[in-house]
Amino acid sequence: MNNKQKQLMSTLLQSNLLVSTGCTEPIAIAYTAAVARRYLNEEPSKITLRISKNIAKNAMDAGIPNSNYTGVAFVVSLGALYADHKDGFQLLEKLNSKQHESAYQFSQNNVSIEIADTDKPLYIEVEMDGVKIKACKTNRCCNNVRVVVAGGHTNIQTIEVNKEVVFEFSVNQNETQNHQYDNVDFSMKEIFEYANEIENLEIFQKALDLNKKLSQVGKESDYGLNVGKIKPFDEDTSLARIISTTTAAIDARMAGAPYPAMACTGSGNQGISTTMPVYQMGIEVGASNEKILRAIAISDLTAIYVKRNLNVLSYLCGAVIASCGASAGMTYLLNGNYKEAEYAVNNLLASVTGMFCDGAKSTCAMKVLSCITMAVYAANMAMTEKSRITKNVGIATTSLIDTIKNVAKLENETAETMDNAIMKIMVK
C-alpha cells in the first residue's frame, strides 16, 4: 500500500469517527441554532427552522440526552438558548432539566417549522429574530440572523446577518447530492492492509470504550423497547450475545441516555453497529484485544467504503451500511482474507438492502437486530465456499463494487418517492 492511500484512509477515519452525545440530527439542528445565536448576540424572540425531509425524519422522535422532551422545535430552542457550538457533537451533554423546561416553553410559541425546498438530503436553515437588549457593547447587535448547514452535520454553508452575507462556503455537490457511481477510491484489499499495518489503534479503543459503556447502561437500565434484554427461549448463544451487546447500546442512545457514542459515517447508531458486534464476536472466538481493534478498523473503513457511494442521508436504513462493516470485521476475526470479506459484504447487501429509514427512535434497535444477525450469517457464509454469491442474482453481482453501485442506483432513482411517502405517513 502506498502512502497516499494510507493518508486517505487515515483522513477518512479522522473525519468519520466523532464522539457524539445523542442522535446526530437533533445535534446538528441545535448546533446550527447555537451558531445563529452567537451572531445574533441578543435574546432570540422568534426562530424559523427549515429542514430537509431526511433531517425532519431523523430528528422528530429521537431522544435528547437528559431530557423528557423531544422534537425539532424543542431542540432548536435548546440550541439557541443554551448550547455552545464549540462543544460540537457533545453540545447537549451538559444542559440541565431547568434549561430543558425553559427551552420547551419557548418552543411552544416562538418556533415555526418548515420543510425546506431543497434536493439536499442534509439541509438545516435557522432564521432567528432578536429582541434588542438595552445596552450593547459590541457592533454585532442585530435583529436577524440566518445560518445554513448542508452536506455535513456541522458543515456551515452560509451565515447572513441582517440580510448581509458574512460567511459563505461552497459545498461540494458530490457530498450533498447524489454521489457518482465511481466514488470508491480504495479497495477491500487496501482496507485489510491498512488495518494490519496501522500502529496507533487508540481511536478504535476509544470507540470501543465509549460504545461498551452505552451497551452496559442499556443492559442495566430501562431504555426504549429493551431490545437488548430480550432472550427468545432464554437462549444464551454467541449470536444472542452479539445481538444483545449491540442493541442494548442502541436502546440507551435512542432513549437519550447521557453518555457519548463514537459515531461513524455521521451516525452514533452506525458507530455502535460497526464496533459492538465485532467486539463481541472477538470475545466469542477468543481473539486478542489487538486483533479486535484491527477488526473494528476494518469494520469502520468498510462502512465508509460503502457509504461513500450513497447520499449523506438516505431513506435507506443506516444499519445496513454499518452491518456491511461489521460483516467484514467479523470475517477478519474468523481468519478470513479480504476476498472473503468482499463475499461477506456482498452477501449482506443481497439480503437486507431495501430496509428503509423512518427516523431515529426506539425501533432503530430492532432494525439493527435484523442487520447484525445477517452480518453474523454473512461472515460465516463467506467462509463457506458454497454459501458465496458467485453469479448475478437480484441486485447482487459477482463484484462487490458493482453491487454497491446497484444499491446507489436504487437509492438515487427512488429517493424522492420514498422520502415523500415516508414523511406523509410520519406527519399525518
N, C-alpha and C positions, 0 to 999 in steps of 0.2 A: 504494500500500500504506500502511495506517495504522500508527501507532507501536505499537499493541497487537499487531498481527501480527508486526511486526519483533521486538518483545521476546519474543514467544512462540517464534519460531524461534531467536533468539539463546540463549534459555534451554534449549531442546531440544538445541542443538548443544553447549552447555556441559556438560550433564548426560549426553550420549550419547557424546561424544568424549573418551575417557580413555586415558591411557598404561597399558599392561599388559605385564608381562613373564611370558609363559607363558599357558596356557589359563585363561580366567576362572573356570571352575567349580572346578578344584583350588585356584585362588587364593582363591575365596570360602570354601571349606572351611578352608584354612589361616588365613584372616582370622578366621573365627568362633572357631577354636581359640585364636588369639592373644589375642583379646578375653577368652575364658574364662580363659586362664592369667593374664591381668592381674588379674582379680578373684579368682582362686584364691590368688594371692600365696604360693605354695609349690610344691614339686615335685609334678607330677602322677603318680599311680600307676595310674590307670585312666581310659580315655576310652570313652564310648559315643557313636557318631556315628549320627544318624538323618537320612536324606536322602530327598528325593523321587526318584521313578523318573528324572525328567529330569536331575537333578543326578548321580545314580549313573551314568547312561548316558554323560554328557559328561565325567565325571571319571575313570572307571575305567582308561582306557587312554591318556590324554593324557600327553605328555612333560612332565617337570618341568625347569625351567632348571638347567643344570649337573649333572644327576643321571642315574645309570643306573637309578634306581628309579622306579616308577610305582605308581598305585593310591591309593584313598581312605584306607586305613589308614595308609599311609606319609605322605601329605600332611597329614592331620590331626595326626599326631605331629610332623611338621616344624613346623607352625604352632604347636603347643602348646609345643614345647621351645625354639624358636629365633627365630621370626618376631616382628616388631614391627608391630602393627596400624596404627600411624601411617604406615607406608610404603604403605598402600593396595594398589593393583593391582601394585605392584612389591615386595611384601614378601618374595618368594622370590629376588629377584635376587642378593643378596649372600651367601647362605648357601653354605658350602663343603662339600667332599666328606666331611670328618670329621663334620660335623653331619648330613649326609645318612645316613651309615653308622649313626650313633648313633640317629637317628630311625627308621631301618628296623628296627634291633634292638629298639627299644622297641615298634614296631608289631606285632611278631610275637606278643607275649604279653600286651599291655596295652590292646589296642583291639578293640572289638566294633562291628560294622556292622549297622544295621537299615534297612529301607525304611520310611520314615515313613508313618503312616496319615493322609494329608492329600490334599486335592484341589488344593493349591497347586503349580504347576509348579516354582517355585523355592523350595525349603524346605531349610534346614540347621539341625540342632539338635545342639549339642555339650554333652554332660554330662560333667563332669570331676571325679573324686575326687582329693584331695590326700594327700600324706604330710607330716605335721606336722614342720616344722623345729624345731630345739632352741630357738632364740630368735626371737621375732617382735617387731619394734619398732613395728608398727602394730596397729591394732584390726581389720584386714581379713583376718587369718588365718582360714581356713575349711577345711572338709572337702569341700564340694561346690558346684559352680557349674554352672548351666545357661544357655546362650545360644542364642537362636533368631534366625536371619536369614531373612527372607522377602520376596518381591516385588522384590528387587534384590540384586545380589551382595554389597553391603556394608550392606544396609538392616537394622539391628538392630531386632528387634521386641520381644524380651524378654530381660532378664537377671535370673536368680534366684541369690541367694547363700544357701546352706543353707535352700532352700525359700522364702525371703523375696524378693518381687519388689522389686528396686532400680531397675529401669528398665522401662518399658513404652511401646510406641508402637503406635497403631492403624494398620495398613496399609490403604490404600485398596483395596477389593475389586476395583475395576476394573483395578488394576495387578497383582494376584496371581492373579486367576481369569479367567474368560472376559471378554474385552472386549465392550463394547456395540458394535453394528454402526455406530453413528454417531459414532465417536470422532475421525474426521479433522476437525480444526478449522482447517485451512488447505488451500490448493489448489496444484496444479502451477503455475498462473499466478503465485501469490504466491511459490512457490519460485524461479522464474526471476527475478521482480522483486527478491527479496531477494539472490540471487546476483549480479545485475548492479549492485545499489546498494551492497552492503557494501564498506566501505573497508578494514577490517582483515582481511587474509587470513592472518594469522600462524598460526592454528590449523591451517589446511589445508596450509600449508607445512611445519609441524612433522609433521603426519600423513604427508606425502609423504616427508620426510627419514627418519623412523623406518622406514616400511614399505619404502622403497627399500633401506635397509641390510639388512633381512631378506631381500629379494629377492637382493641381491648375495651374501650369505652362503649362501643356498640354492643359487645357481648355482656358487659356488666350492668348496663343501664337499659331503660325502656325508651327506645327511639324508633320512630316511624312504624313500619309494619313488622319489625323484629324478624326480618327475613333471615338474618344471620343466626337466629336461635332455633329455627325450625329444623327438626330432625325426623324426616319421614321414617316410620317404622323403628324409631330410636337407633337408626344406623350410625355407626361411628367408623366410617371408612376414610381412606385417603381423599377420595373425591368429596365426601361430605365435609371434611375438614378444610379443604381448599375453598369450597363454596362458602362455608361459614366464616372463615377468616377474611374473605374478600367482602362479602355482602354486609357483614356487621359494620365494617368501616363506612360503607355507603349509607346504611341505615342512619348512623350517627351524623354523618356530614349533611345529608339531605334534611335532617330534622333540626339543623342549626347548632350542633354540638360545638362549643367554643374552643376547638382545637384545630390547628392548621393541618392541611394536607400538602403533599408535594404534587402539584399539578403537572400534567404532561399534555402537550398539544392544546393548551388553553383550557383544560378541564381538570378539576380535582378528582372527579369520579374516574376519568381516564387514567390519571396518575395512580390512583389506588388500584385500578384494574390492570395496570402494567407492572405493578410492584407486588401486591399481596398474594395473588395466586402463584406467581413464580417463586416467591419466598417459601410459601407453604409446600409447594412441590419439592423444593430443595430440601426442606426438613423431612419430607416423606421418603426421599431417596437417599438421605444421609449425605448430602453434598456439604462441602466446606462453606464457611461464610464467604470466602473469596469467590468461589465458583458461583454462589447465589448472586453476589453483587455483579459479576460479569454477565450472568443470565439476565439480570434486571437491565443492564446496559443494552443487551440485545433486544429485550422487550421494548424499552423506550425508543430506541432507534428504529425498530421495525414499525412501531406505531407512527412515528414521524414520517418514515418512508412511505407508508400508505396514505397518511393524511395530506402529504404534500401534493397529491393529485386531486384532492377533494376541496370543497368550499370550506372557508373558515368556520362557518356554522352551516348546518345542514338539517334537512328533515330526516336524514338517516341517523340512527342512534349511534352515539359515540362509543358505546360499549362494544360495538362491532370492531371499530378501529383498534381500541385498546386490547381486545381479545386476540386480534391479529398479532400484536406484540407479545402477549402472554403465550400464545401457542409457539412462537419462535423461541422465546426464552425457555419454555418447558422442554422443547426439543433438544436444546443445548444441555439441559440438566439430565436428559435421557441419553446423553453422549452422542447426540446426532450432530451432523455437519450442516453446513449452510444449505446444501441442496435439499436435505431432509427438512430443514426449516422452511424452505420455499414450498415444499409439498404441504407442510402443516398449515401455512397461511392460506394457500390455495384451497385446501380442504375447508378451512374456516369460512372463507368468503363464499364458497359454494353452498354453504348451509344457512348462515344467519343474516346474510345480506338481505336487505328489504325491511328489517326491523326499523320502524320509524320512531322519531323523537317527538313526544308530545309534552315536552317541557321537563324542567328539573323539579323533582318531587320524590315522595316516598317510594313510588313504584319503580324508580330507577334501579333499586336493589334487585327487583325481580328480573329486569332485563339483563342486568349484569350476571345474575344467576344462570340465565339461559346461555349467555355468550361464553362465560367462563367454563361451564360444563362442556360446551362444544370445543373450547380451546384445549381442554384436557384430552378429549377424544381425538381432536385433530393432530395433536402432537404424537399421541400413541399410534394413530393410523399412519402417520408419516414414517414411523419406524417399522412399519409392516408393509412390505413391498406390494402386496396385493390390495392394500387399502389406500393407495395413492391414486389421484386423478391423472390418468395418462392419455386422455383423449378429450376433445371438446365436448362439454356437456352443460347445457343451460348457459349461464353467463360465464362459467368457468372454462378456462382453456388449459392447454398443456404448459403455458408460460404464465408465471405469476404476474409479471408486469402487464401482460395483455388482459389478464383477469381484472387487475386493478383499473386498467383503462376502461374496461366494460362497466365497472361499478361507477366510475366517474361519468361515463356517458349516460348511464341510467339516472344518476343524480341530476345531471345538468338538464336533461330533456324532460324531467318530470317534476322538477323542484317547485315551480310556481304553482302548478295544480295541487300538489300535495300540501305545500305550505298554506295555501288558501283554504283547502278543505279542513286541515287540522285546526287552523285558527277559528274557522266558523264554528266548529264543534266546541272549542275551548272557551269561547267568549259568548256563547249563545245566551 
